[in-house]
Amino acid sequence: MNIAFLTLENPEGFVIYDSLCIPEFQKLNIKLIELPWTMECNWSQFDMVIIRSTWDYQKHWKKFIEVLKIIENQTLLANSLKAVLWNVNKKYLKELKNVGFSIVNSYFIEGNLSETLFLKLKTLWNSKKLVIKPQISANADNTFVLEFYENYSILSHHFKETPCIIQPYLKEIETFGEISLFYFDGLYSHAVRKMPKNGDFRVQEEHGGLIYGFEPNQTLKSIGSLIVNYLNSKFGDLLFVRIDLVRHHRKWKIMEIELIEPSLYFPYHDKAIDNFVKATVSWYKKRASR
């Protein structure tokens, strides 16, 4: 069995754990290779291709989608193109809210943010600051915290003709951080807690964020299972799902759902790699037998 992990051409500056899987796959006589998503390749030589650290895709996302279409026409792709197309734009949060899941308050704009709307949202959400980011983004690229509309005016060149999402700034991210739950082939695997460095709000390691292993309670696991069940009913069995949650006003709210290229934080749980390898084999056998 041959597997390809999709990555990016230049991994400098990124924290990538995918290669930690290679020895465990080798024990099962499975060959694993990491390849940039931008390279020309005959993808049919692989039994499956798994999207991993393609953390520059948001800069060329239309080309990225075209590459995934080619891959899915030649072999098994995880996660599926259908799931990627749904997850690539943060408007999927609207759907999650509409079917009953609790999300962080979100407002979507297709053009420039007016001062009237800026002030209205601050009042509506009782928030001193707002977070603004592109609807298609990764790794906190072009994500900013704004207290005054004048700050937006200074940064507005980032968002000209770029659809954006606006959310309240949650102080709880500074004090407690985000919780990420990981599910492989529908089963809970592990969880981490992500904290920003002092004076920042971004939890990614590339921005100085700190990662800790975390043991979620049954309430959190139940929330995660409900979300995964909904997603699997929509897309079929997903190989991996990462659910990012924040605690706000004593309630857990979805910050993001990651179905495309989430870091899986393998070093933070002793069973994480084993869980992923077993799930990958199980997922492949089910799909290959269809």
FIBAKOL-796148 format. One record per residue (C-alpha): residue in three letters; x negated, y negated, z; residue number from 1. Coordinates in steps of 0.001 Angstrom, whole numbers, plus 500000, padded with zeros to 6 digits. Layout:
FIBAKOL-796148
R  code       u       v       w  pos
R   ALA       X       Y       Z  NUM
...
END
This chain:
FIBAKOL-796148
R  code       u       v       w  pos
R   MET  500000  500000  500000    1
R   ASN  498670  496569  499006    2
R   ILE  499848  493333  500613    3
R   ALA  498975  489724  499777    4
R   PHE  499232  486886  502269    5
R   LEU  499815  483525  500606    6
R   THR  497612  480781  502020    7
R   LEU  496242  477425  500843    8
R   GLU  493106  476651  498847    9
R   ASN  491451  474495  501486   10
R   PRO  492069  475755  505050   11
R   GLU  489677  473210  506586   12
R   GLY  491256  471501  509582   13
R   PHE  493965  474134  510069   14
R   VAL  494230  476799  512772   15
R   ILE  495125  480049  510990   16
R   TYR  495528  483417  512729   17
R   ASP  496649  485597  509813   18
R   SER  493350  487447  509338   19
R   LEU  493751  488926  512826   20
R   CYS  496270  491309  511251   21
R   ILE  493815  492850  508795   22
R   PRO  492283  495514  511119   23
R   GLU  495731  496704  512249   24
R   PHE  496945  497047  508671   25
R   GLN  493735  498879  507754   26
R   LYS  494456  501475  510446   27
R   LEU  497575  502335  508439   28
R   ASN  495605  502485  505150   29
R   ILE  497211  499228  504057   30
R   LYS  495041  496790  502148   31
R   LEU  495636  493134  502976   32
R   ILE  494189  490187  501080   33
R   GLU  494701  486434  501572   34
R   LEU  495195  484423  498373   35
R   PRO  495912  480732  497723   36
R   TRP  499425  480263  496410   37
R   THR  498067  477986  493672   38
R   MET  495884  480611  491975   39
R   GLU  496785  482432  488777   40
R   CYS  497509  486042  489642   41
R   ASN  499246  489195  488486   42
R   TRP  501428  489581  491550   43
R   SER  502756  492954  490453   44
R   GLN  499515  494551  491692   45
R   PHE  500856  494050  495231   46
R   ASP  503610  496044  496877   47
R   MET  504677  492888  498678   48
R   VAL  503651  489259  499043   49
R   ILE  504150  487486  502366   50
R   ILE  504215  483697  502624   51
R   ARG  501857  482685  505394   52
R   SER  499686  479590  505750   53
R   THR  500787  477664  502653   54
R   TRP  500593  474478  504643   55
R   ASP  500150  472120  501710   56
R   TYR  503277  473236  499856   57
R   GLN  505298  470177  500876   58
R   LYS  503040  468003  498699   59
R   HIS  503866  470069  495621   60
R   TRP  507031  471817  496689   61
R   LYS  508602  472100  493234   62
R   LYS  505499  473879  491942   63
R   PHE  505549  476045  495072   64
R   ILE  509105  477137  494326   65
R   GLU  508165  477970  490736   66
R   VAL  505300  480166  491979   67
R   LEU  507635  481976  494369   68
R   LYS  510084  482596  491503   69
R   ILE  507282  484255  489533   70
R   ILE  506240  486353  492525   71
R   GLU  509765  487502  493302   72
R   ASN  510215  488557  489668   73
R   GLN  507129  490770  489964   74
R   THR  507247  492231  493479   75
R   LEU  508810  491976  496942   76
R   LEU  508570  488516  498501   77
R   ALA  508924  487814  502215   78
R   ASN  510783  485813  503085   79
R   SER  513018  485770  500033   80
R   LEU  513225  482869  497612   81
R   LYS  516865  482399  498591   82
R   ALA  515838  481893  502224   83
R   VAL  513026  479526  501218   84
R   LEU  515332  477366  499099   85
R   TRP  517709  477036  502045   86
R   ASN  514951  476321  504563   87
R   VAL  512807  473942  502510   88
R   ASN  515093  470954  503164   89
R   LYS  515990  470102  506748   90
R   LYS  519605  469607  505708   91
R   TYR  520055  473242  506736   92
R   LEU  520482  471778  510240   93
R   LYS  523861  470430  509124   94
R   GLU  525037  473929  508322   95
R   LEU  523825  475305  511638   96
R   LYS  525737  472574  513452   97
R   ASN  528864  473202  511381   98
R   VAL  528924  476900  512307   99
R   GLY  528561  476152  516020  100
R   PHE  524867  476040  516879  101
R   SER  523516  473190  518981  102
R   ILE  520916  471101  517148  103
R   VAL  518942  467986  517990  104
R   ASN  521024  464990  516857  105
R   SER  520128  464357  513226  106
R   TYR  521039  461753  510638  107
R   PHE  520096  462208  506982  108
R   ILE  519397  459299  504671  109
R   GLU  518639  459368  500958  110
R   GLY  517301  455820  500642  111
R   ASN  515839  453080  502781  112
R   LEU  516794  452772  506443  113
R   SER  518616  449529  507205  114
R   GLU  518148  447609  510435  115
R   THR  521876  447918  511131  116
R   LEU  521748  451702  510915  117
R   PHE  518535  451830  512953  118
R   LEU  520140  449920  515822  119
R   LYS  523397  451859  515515  120
R   LEU  521619  455208  515894  121
R   LYS  519600  454024  518889  122
R   THR  522824  452956  520583  123
R   LEU  524768  456061  519567  124
R   TRP  522079  458397  520894  125
R   ASN  521093  456185  523838  126
R   SER  517503  456495  522708  127
R   LYS  514774  453879  523025  128
R   LYS  512865  455424  520134  129
R   LEU  513710  457261  516919  130
R   VAL  511738  459890  515018  131
R   ILE  511720  459700  511228  132
R   LYS  510281  462286  508839  133
R   PRO  510852  463493  505282  134
R   GLN  513570  466079  504767  135
R   ILE  510922  468244  503107  136
R   SER  507875  468282  505348  137
R   ALA  505448  470486  507239  138
R   ASN  502786  470120  509942  139
R   ALA  504311  466787  511073  140
R   ASP  503162  465083  507865  141
R   ASN  504551  461535  507603  142
R   THR  506377  461899  510916  143
R   PHE  506594  458721  512970  144
R   VAL  508090  457490  516228  145
R   LEU  509717  454059  515918  146
R   GLU  510815  451804  518760  147
R   PHE  511538  448681  516752  148
R   TYR  512864  448273  513234  149
R   GLU  509811  446183  512408  150
R   ASN  507726  449341  512785  151
R   TYR  509813  450971  510081  152
R   SER  509326  447963  507848  153
R   ILE  505557  448403  508161  154
R   LEU  505807  452121  507325  155
R   SER  508585  451908  504752  156
R   HIS  506189  452638  501879  157
R   HIS  506054  456232  503185  158
R   PHE  509767  456672  502612  159
R   LYS  510518  454841  499393  160
R   GLU  512658  457201  497308  161
R   THR  511995  459939  499901  162
R   PRO  515051  461488  501590  163
R   CYS  514497  461430  505360  164
R   ILE  515864  462765  508597  165
R   ILE  516174  460603  511707  166
R   GLN  516409  462038  515222  167
R   PRO  516258  460609  518734  168
R   TYR  512881  460745  520437  169
R   LEU  513169  463361  523169  170
R   LYS  511055  462632  526232  171
R   GLU  511375  466301  527183  172
R   ILE  508888  467194  524456  173
R   GLU  506237  465304  526420  174
R   THR  507197  466787  529776  175
R   PHE  508152  470359  528835  176
R   GLY  507329  470795  525156  177
R   GLU  508959  473032  522553  178
R   ILE  509695  476735  522840  179
R   SER  509192  478938  519788  180
R   LEU  510877  482349  519610  181
R   PHE  509611  484915  517100  182
R   TYR  511682  487668  515509  183
R   PHE  510211  490260  513160  184
R   ASP  512598  492342  511025  185
R   GLY  515451  491215  513266  186
R   LEU  513819  492158  516569  187
R   TYR  512505  489802  519239  188
R   SER  508701  489874  519382  189
R   HIS  507297  487081  521562  190
R   ALA  507468  483402  522437  191
R   VAL  505163  480436  522995  192
R   ARG  505424  477044  524604  193
R   LYS  503920  474145  522643  194
R   MET  502866  470932  524368  195
R   PRO  501573  467727  522760  196
R   LYS  498339  466189  523963  197
R   ASN  498643  463172  526250  198
R   GLY  499984  460162  524407  199
R   ASP  501255  462142  521404  200
R   PHE  504519  463850  520441  201
R   ARG  503238  466361  517878  202
R   VAL  502820  469899  519199  203
R   GLN  500765  471387  516353  204
R   GLU  497210  472441  517202  205
R   GLU  495948  470394  514267  206
R   HIS  497146  467310  516168  207
R   GLY  495710  468379  519520  208
R   GLY  498768  470294  520730  209
R   LEU  498342  472988  523381  210
R   ILE  499856  476469  523031  211
R   TYR  500764  478799  525895  212
R   GLY  502302  482239  526048  213
R   PHE  505870  482046  527343  214
R   GLU  508404  484539  528676  215
R   PRO  511910  483404  527740  216
R   ASN  514907  484205  529929  217
R   GLN  517896  486134  528675  218
R   THR  519777  482933  527817  219
R   LEU  517079  481883  525378  220
R   LYS  516810  485361  523887  221
R   SER  520576  485450  523398  222
R   ILE  520500  482113  521575  223
R   GLY  517704  483399  519380  224
R   SER  519511  486644  518596  225
R   LEU  522679  484808  517579  226
R   ILE  520686  482611  515197  227
R   VAL  518796  485555  513697  228
R   ASN  522006  487530  513223  229
R   TYR  523549  484576  511405  230
R   LEU  520504  484192  509158  231
R   ASN  520293  487904  508371  232
R   SER  523983  487974  507469  233
R   LYS  523331  485074  505099  234
R   PHE  520085  486222  503474  235
R   GLY  519743  489910  504217  236
R   ASP  517038  491156  506580  237
R   LEU  514297  488549  507052  238
R   LEU  510767  489719  507804  239
R   PHE  510056  486810  510132  240
R   VAL  511993  484028  511812  241
R   ARG  510613  481367  514108  242
R   ILE  513102  479327  516107  243
R   ASP  511886  476063  517657  244
R   LEU  513995  474912  520603  245
R   VAL  513894  471961  522979  246
R   ARG  515616  471437  526308  247
R   HIS  517674  468235  526293  248
R   HIS  520246  467229  528911  249
R   ARG  519997  470746  530352  250
R   LYS  520954  472354  527048  251
R   TRP  518809  474201  524510  252
R   LYS  518909  472610  521089  253
R   ILE  517478  473740  517779  254
R   MET  514632  471528  516620  255
R   GLU  513834  473599  513534  256
R   ILE  514182  477062  512024  257
R   GLU  511032  478280  510256  258
R   LEU  511550  480878  507513  259
R   ILE  508809  479844  505087  260
R   GLU  505303  479592  506543  261
R   PRO  505373  479355  510344  262
R   SER  502290  479981  512414  263
R   LEU  503067  483166  514324  264
R   TYR  500581  482455  517156  265
R   PHE  499289  486033  517328  266
R   PRO  496688  485447  520100  267
R   TYR  499292  484381  522664  268
R   HIS  500947  487761  523191  269
R   ASP  499168  491098  523340  270
R   LYS  501876  492867  521301  271
R   ALA  502418  490166  518668  272
R   ILE  500139  491619  515982  273
R   ASP  501344  495165  516546  274
R   ASN  504962  493976  516404  275
R   PHE  504351  492167  513136  276
R   VAL  502517  495055  511475  277
R   LYS  505194  497589  512447  278
R   ALA  507958  495225  511336  279
R   THR  506239  494652  507994  280
R   VAL  506040  498385  507287  281
R   SER  509647  498890  508389  282
R   TRP  510887  495951  506309  283
R   TYR  509012  497190  503242  284
R   LYS  510336  500732  503505  285
R   LYS  513930  499495  503709  286
R   ARG  513511  497171  500731  287
R   ALA  511493  499587  498588  288
R   SER  514099  502317  498986  289
R   ARG  516905  500159  497543  290
END
